[in-house]
């Protein structure tokens, strides 16, 4: 199995429904992300967050994660596995954007563990965790070298709670509550 090394931890990479010809370019972009992350001097809490993920799974189409169908990037917080939709990953080849996107979901695992291994519940806690993750992501983006436009996108997203709620629901199908506490789309 392929892997990348982030800070001092090897993170396995798995491919699901990805043509073998597409795997090498994805792995090369993931390595560029890891190289950029490794080139920076990180505060201890950010370094620890980057090392919390157990695996990255690149996929196409829809993938079942804990009984939920996922068609966008997302994280299995309990197992610390980041599911990265390959076409979204490939669409932006900037290592700094990949680095802050990956960090965002690493931070969700940190939040999950700090909460006693509990998912966010209700209508407000998922949004609060998302805002916190975006705030941390903005700081990480500054260290990684995100440009002003990329950082402003994050600020604007953070400040629009309806957009946050819509994104939490986007690309997730199945009846019943999602671990974030939001219902799945029908």
N, C-alpha and C positions, 0 to 999 in steps of 0.2 A: 504494500500500500504506500502511496506517495505521502509525503509530509513536508511541512515547512517548519522552520525553527523560529519561534518568536521569543525574544529575550533569552531565556534559558530553557525553554520547553519545546519539545517536538510536538507538533499538532498534526495528527493524521488527516489526510484528505481522501475522501471517498467520492466517487462519481456514480450517479444514478441516472439512467436514461440519457447519458451524454455519449455522443459518437466518439470513438477513440481518437479520431482526427482532431476533435475539439478539446480533448483533455490536455494536451501539451500546452497550447496557448493559455488556457485557464491556469494551469499550474505555473507557467512563467509569470503571469500577472500576479498570482498569489505570492510568488517568491519576491517579486518587486515590492509588494506590500510589506512582506516580512523584513526585507532589507531596509526599507525606509523606517519601519518601527524600530528595528535594531540599531539604527544609526542615531537615535535620539536618546537624550538623558531624561528619564521618566521619574516623576514623583512616585514614591513607593506604592501608593494606592492604585495609580494607573498601571504601573508595571504588573502588580498582582492581578488586576482585572484582565489584562491582556493574556495572562497565563492560565486563566480559569477555564477556558474552553477546552473540552476533551477531543473535539473533532469538528472539522468543517465538511459538510456534505454539499456538493454542487449537484443540482438536479434541473431537469427540464419538465415542463408540464405541471402536474400536481403530485404532491407527495403526502402520504399519510403520516402524521406525527401525533402520537398519543391519541389516536382515534379521530383526529381532526385533519381535514384535507387542506393543505397549504399550497397556494399557487404564487407565493411571494416569499422573499426572505423572511426568516423567522428563527426563533431559538427555542429549543426544548430546554427550558431552564433547569429542570430536575436532572437531566442527564448531561447538561452542559454541551449540547451539540448545536452548532449553527448550521442551518439549512439555507444555502445561498442559491437563489434562482439564477441559473447560469446566464441566461440572456440579459438579465439586469446587470450582472457582474461584468459581462463582456461589453455592454453598451457604454460603460465608463471605464476607461483603462488607466485612470489616474490612481497611482498608488496611495496618494494622500486621502482621496475620497474612499478608497477601499479600506484604508487603515482606520478612518473614523467610523465608517459603517460597521466594520467588524467590532470595534471598541464598543459601540452602542449596545450591541447584544451581549457582549461580555459583561457590560455594566448591569444588564438585566439579570444575569446570573448572580452577580454580587448582591443586587437588591433582594433577589429570591432567598439567598442564603442568610443575609442579614435579617430577613423577616422570619427566620426559623423554618426555611424551606417551604414557604407558603407563597402561592400565587396572589397577585393583586386581585381584590374582590370589589364588587359594587360598581358604582358609576364614577366615583372620584379617585379611588386608589390607583386604578390603571393609568389614568391621566396624570396623576401626581408622579408615578414612577416614570412615565414617559417624559415628562418635563424634566425631572431630575437627570434621566439618561441623556437627554438632549443638552442640558446645561454642561454635563461632563464631556459630552461629545464636542461641544464648541471649544472647550479648553484644550482637548486633545487635538482638535483640528488646527488650532493656533500653533501647537508644537509641531504638528506634521507639515505645516505650510499650506493649509487650505487658503485659497484666495478670498478676498473680501466678498465676492459674489456667493461663494459656497457657504461661508460663515453666515451671511445675511439670510440665505435660504433657511438655515437651521434656526436662526433667531425668529424669522417670520413664522416658521412652522411651530416652534415652541409657543409662540404667543397666540396661536389660533386653536383653541381647544376643540372646536368642531372638526377641523382638519385632523387633529390628533385622533379623535374618536372615529372618524371615517377611515383613517389608515389602520387603526387597530382592528376594524371589521373587514377591511379590504383583503380579498384573496384567501379568505378562510371560509370553508363550506362545511356544514354539518349541523344538524339540529342539536340544541342543548347549549349550555354555557361553555364558552371558550375559557381556558385558564386565566385569561386577563379579566374575566368577569363580564365581558361584552358578549351579546348573543351573536351567533353566526348569521351570515346573510342567508336568505332563503334561496 
